[in-house]
Amino acid sequence: MRECTGKVEILFASLRVLICSDTVCHTGNDLVGSMGNTPTLRLFVCVLAGLQIFTTPCPARARGGWDYLLERLIRDGEPRSEIEAIFTDPRMPPFQKLEFAPERRPEPAGLYRGFLRPQSVAQLRQCWYTYRAEIEAAERRTGVPGTLLVSLLHVESRCGQNTGGHRILFRLARLAMAGEPNNLRWNLALWLDGPRRAADDLAAKLASRARYLEDTFYPEVRATLELARRWRVDPLELRGSTAGALGWPQFLPSSVLRFGRDGNSDGRVDLFDPADAALSAAEYLRAHGWTMGATSDEQRQALWHYNRSRSYGDTLLALHRRLQPEARPQPSQTLAATSRASSKRKQAKSPRAHRARPR
């Protein structure tokens, strides 16, 4: 059943059938007297009892274990019927468990090293030549260098080749369930390894980490619902990475709402379009401090806002430098380098587009 709230009008229609006889209907005080102690009266009482059943909210199992999140969404003003329809849809997997660490795990030092290898740099240059017009248009409008923008799009999604095909609402909703009481207890049992004093400390750390995850990803669930309304699409058909990010620049939904821009002037924002993706990424960086005269520290800080990783920022800046005029090969050289490299190894995937666990 897609919606657990019963259709009250159906019940009243049933009442009408039960208490009407031929062409005469009884109402008000005449009702009980006209029916007396009859089968009709007994059926009437049964239907009234059914009203309680049909208007009772979904039991937990019918909602796929999402009650904790659903009730918060409803309290915050999301329409109950819409939310229950989404989370009881067969396409929405049930919530089972979300494992998370008591503390944020550091990013592996070599996570972005592969982007500096010759094959990756050759692919970057090919992307630059293919979409140079769209990317330089974003540079003219924002002042953010095109060579930096194409480096960002390359690292985030291989310039649109690796945007992910996962239902982002499910991915974000899981993370927003971190503090669900049963999930919190399950994580405590999973991580418990020490005396009682250590257990108390662990419980506090897990609770703090769960609050951080909820504070981060609950707004993204609401942003996904709002994005679907604005784009007039099914929220369960918004696809992206395992981290819930969308499009070439791998924006979370709240960033799409705040920084998404129409770069090709077609009247809509589409982060799978190179012009829109480049301008949106540029707007994000400009809003976070990247300007023409920004210092090196200010530039790094803008990149830190995009992805809180020092090695991520270092990688983008290194690729940005490699694309400076004196380092640019001709397109024929780029294609040849790409062909030689692809015969040796498969193309690597973007680590950010496939980050399965919260850190």
C-alpha positions in Angstrom: 0.0 0.0 0.0 1.6 3.3 -1.2 -0.1 5.5 1.4 -0.9 4.2 4.9 -3.5 6.9 5.7 -6.9 5.5 4.9 -9.3 7.2 2.5 -11.9 8.4 4.9 -14.4 9.2 2.1 -14.5 5.5 1.3 -15.6 4.7 4.8 -18.3 7.3 4.7 -19.5 6.0 1.4 -19.8 2.6 3.0 -21.8 4.1 5.9 -24.2 5.6 3.4 -24.8 2.2 1.8 -25.4 0.6 5.2 -27.8 3.1 6.7 -29.8 3.9 3.6 -32.8 1.8 2.8 -34.5 2.1 -0.5 -34.9 5.8 -1.1 -34.9 7.0 2.5 -31.7 7.9 4.3 -31.5 8.4 8.1 -29.4 11.1 9.6 -28.8 12.7 13.0 -30.8 11.4 16.0 -33.0 9.3 13.7 -30.1 7.1 12.8 -29.8 4.9 15.9 -33.6 4.7 16.4 -34.1 3.7 12.8 -31.6 0.9 12.8 -32.2 -0.4 16.3 -30.4 -3.6 17.3 -30.0 -4.8 13.7 -27.3 -6.2 11.5 -27.0 -2.7 10.0 -26.2 -1.2 13.4 -23.5 -3.9 14.0 -22.0 -3.2 10.6 -22.1 0.5 11.4 -20.1 -0.1 14.6 -17.6 -2.2 12.7 -17.0 0.5 10.1 -16.4 3.0 12.9 -13.8 0.7 14.3 -12.3 0.4 10.9 -11.9 4.2 10.8 -9.3 3.9 13.6 -7.4 1.3 11.6 -7.5 3.1 8.3 -6.3 6.4 9.7 -3.5 5.0 11.8 0.0 5.9 10.5 2.1 3.2 8.8 3.7 0.7 11.1 7.5 0.7 11.1 7.9 -2.4 8.9 5.7 -0.8 6.2 8.0 2.2 6.1 11.1 0.2 5.6 12.7 1.2 8.9 12.7 4.9 7.9 10.4 6.1 10.7 13.1 8.1 12.5 13.8 10.2 9.4 10.2 10.3 8.2 8.8 11.7 11.4 11.4 14.4 11.5 10.7 15.4 7.9 7.0 15.5 8.7 7.6 17.6 11.8 9.6 20.0 9.7 6.8 20.6 7.3 7.2 18.0 4.6 3.8 16.7 3.4 3.1 13.4 5.1 1.4 11.8 2.1 4.3 12.7 -0.2 7.0 11.6 2.2 5.3 8.2 3.0 4.7 7.6 -0.7 8.4 8.1 -1.4 9.8 6.0 1.4 7.4 3.1 0.9 8.0 3.1 -2.9 9.5 -0.3 -4.0 12.4 1.6 -5.5 13.4 2.9 -2.1 15.5 0.2 -0.3 14.7 -0.4 3.4 17.0 1.1 6.0 19.0 -1.7 7.7 22.2 -0.4 9.3 24.7 2.4 8.8 28.2 1.7 10.1 30.2 4.7 11.0 33.4 5.4 12.9 33.5 7.2 16.2 35.8 9.8 14.6 36.3 11.1 11.1 38.9 8.9 9.3 41.8 10.8 7.6 41.8 10.7 3.9 44.6 8.4 2.4 47.6 10.5 1.5 47.8 8.9 -2.0 44.1 9.1 -2.9 44.6 11.7 -5.7 48.1 10.6 -6.8 46.7 8.9 -9.9 45.4 12.1 -11.3 49.0 13.3 -11.8 50.0 10.4 -13.9 50.6 10.9 -17.7 47.5 9.0 -18.8 45.3 11.2 -16.5 47.0 14.4 -17.5 46.5 13.5 -21.2 42.7 12.9 -20.5 42.6 16.2 -18.7 44.1 18.0 -21.7 41.6 16.3 -24.0 38.8 17.5 -21.9 40.2 21.0 -21.9 40.4 21.1 -25.7 36.9 19.6 -26.1 35.1 21.9 -23.7 37.4 24.9 -23.8 34.7 27.3 -25.1 32.2 26.5 -22.3 34.9 26.6 -19.6 36.5 29.8 -20.7 33.0 31.4 -20.8 32.7 30.5 -17.1 36.1 32.1 -16.5 35.1 35.3 -18.2 32.0 35.6 -16.0 33.6 34.7 -12.7 37.3 35.3 -12.9 38.1 31.7 -11.9 40.8 30.3 -14.2 39.5 27.9 -16.8 42.5 25.6 -16.3 41.5 25.3 -12.6 37.9 24.6 -13.5 38.7 21.9 -16.0 41.1 20.3 -13.4 38.3 20.3 -10.9 35.8 18.7 -13.3 38.4 16.1 -14.3 39.1 15.1 -10.7 35.5 15.1 -9.7 34.0 13.1 -12.5 36.5 12.7 -15.3 34.7 15.5 -17.1 31.3 13.8 -16.9 32.4 10.2 -17.6 32.0 9.1 -14.0 29.0 10.9 -12.3 27.5 7.8 -10.7 24.2 6.0 -11.2 23.0 5.7 -7.6 19.7 7.0 -6.2 21.0 9.9 -4.2 17.9 10.2 -2.0 18.6 6.7 -0.6 22.3 7.5 -0.1 21.7 10.7 1.7 18.8 9.4 3.8 21.0 6.6 5.1 23.5 9.1 6.4 20.8 11.1 8.0 19.7 8.0 9.9 23.1 7.8 11.8 21.5 8.8 15.1 18.5 6.5 14.9 18.5 4.8 18.4 18.7 1.2 17.2 21.5 2.1 14.7 23.4 4.0 17.4 23.2 1.0 19.8 24.3 -1.4 17.0 27.4 0.8 16.3 28.2 0.9 20.0 28.1 -2.9 20.2 30.2 -3.1 17.0 32.9 -0.8 18.3 32.9 -1.7 21.9 36.3 -3.0 22.9 37.4 -2.1 26.4 36.3 -1.6 30.1 33.2 0.3 31.1 35.1 3.7 31.2 36.1 3.2 27.6 32.6 2.2 26.7 31.2 5.5 28.1 33.8 7.4 26.1 33.0 5.5 23.0 29.3 6.1 23.4 29.9 9.8 23.7 32.1 9.9 20.6 29.6 7.8 18.6 26.7 10.1 19.6 28.8 13.2 18.6 29.7 11.7 15.3 26.0 10.7 14.6 25.0 14.3 15.3 27.6 15.5 12.9 26.3 13.2 10.2 22.7 14.1 10.8 23.5 17.8 10.8 25.3 17.4 7.5 23.0 15.1 5.6 19.5 15.7 6.9 19.5 19.1 5.2 20.7 17.3 2.0 17.6 15.0 2.2 15.4 18.1 2.3 17.4 19.8 -0.5 16.9 16.7 -2.6 13.2 16.9 -2.2 13.2 20.6 -3.0 15.4 20.0 -6.0 13.0 17.4 -7.4 10.1 19.8 -7.0 12.0 22.6 -8.8 13.1 20.4 -11.6 9.7 18.6 -11.7 11.3 15.2 -11.5 10.8 12.1 -9.4 13.1 12.4 -6.4 13.9 8.7 -6.6 15.2 9.1 -10.1 17.9 11.7 -9.2 21.1 9.8 -9.8 24.7 10.4 -8.7 27.5 9.1 -6.6 27.4 6.9 -3.5 28.0 10.0 -1.5 24.8 11.6 -2.9 26.6 14.1 -5.2 25.4 15.1 -8.7 26.7 15.9 -12.1 30.1 16.8 -13.4 31.1 19.0 -10.4 29.7 16.4 -8.0 27.6 18.9 -6.0 25.5 17.9 -3.1 21.8 18.9 -3.5 22.1 22.0 -1.3 25.0 23.2 -3.4 22.9 22.7 -6.5 20.2 24.9 -5.1 22.7 27.6 -4.0 25.3 27.7 -6.7 23.8 25.9 -9.7 23.9 28.2 -12.7 22.6 28.2 -16.3 25.7 28.4 -18.3 24.2 27.8 -21.8 21.2 30.1 -21.4 18.6 27.4 -22.1 16.5 28.4 -19.1 17.5 25.5 -16.7 20.3 24.3 -14.6 21.8 20.9 -15.7 25.0 19.8 -14.0 25.4 17.1 -16.6 25.9 19.9 -19.2 29.5 21.2 -19.5 28.6 24.9 -19.7 26.3 24.7 -16.6 28.8 22.5 -14.7 31.7 24.8 -15.4 29.8 28.0 -14.4 28.3 26.4 -11.3 31.7 25.2 -10.1 33.2 28.6 -10.8 30.3 30.3 -8.8 31.0 28.0 -5.9 34.7 28.8 -5.8 34.1 32.6 -6.2 31.5 32.5 -3.4 34.1 30.9 -1.2 36.9 33.4 -1.8 38.6 32.7 -5.2 39.2 36.0 -6.9 41.6 37.3 -9.5 43.8 38.8 -6.9 43.5 36.1 -4.2 46.6 35.0 -2.4 47.8 31.4 -2.5 46.4 30.8 1.0 43.0 32.3 -0.1 42.9 30.1 -3.2 43.7 27.0 -1.1 40.9 28.0 1.4 38.4 28.2 -1.5 39.4 24.7 -2.6 39.2 23.5 1.0 35.6 24.5 1.1 34.9 22.4 -2.0 36.6 19.3 -0.5 38.2 19.4 2.9 41.4 17.7 1.9 44.8 19.3 1.5 45.9 16.7 -1.0 42.8 17.4 -3.1 43.7 21.1 -3.3 47.3 20.3 -4.0 46.3 18.0 -6.9 44.0 20.6 -8.5 46.6 23.3 -8.3 49.3 21.0 -9.7 47.0 20.1 -12.7 46.1 23.8 -13.1 49.8 24.6 -13.5 50.4 21.8 -16.0 47.7 23.4 -18.3 49.4 26.8 -18.4 50.2 28.0 -21.9 53.8 26.9 -22.0 52.8 23.4 -20.9 50.0 22.8 -23.4 50.7 20.2 -26.1 48.8 20.2 -29.4 45.6 18.2 -29.6 47.2 15.6 -31.8 49.9 15.0 -29.1 47.2 14.6 -26.5 45.3 12.0 -28.5 48.4 10.0 -29.1 49.4 10.1 -25.4 45.9 9.0 -24.5 45.9 6.1 -26.9 49.3 4.8 -25.7 48.3 5.0 -22.1 44.9 3.4 -22.5 46.6 0.3 -24.0 48.5 -0.2 -20.7 45.9 0.2 -18.0 42.2 0.8 -17.5 40.9 4.3 -16.8 40.9 5.0 -13.0 37.6 6.0 -11.4 37.0 9.2 -9.4 37.5 8.5 -5.7 35.0 11.1 -4.7 32.3 9.8 -6.9 32.5 6.3 -5.3 33.1 7.1 -1.6 30.9 4.6 0.1 31.4 5.3 3.8 31.2 8.5 5.7 34.5 9.6 7.1 
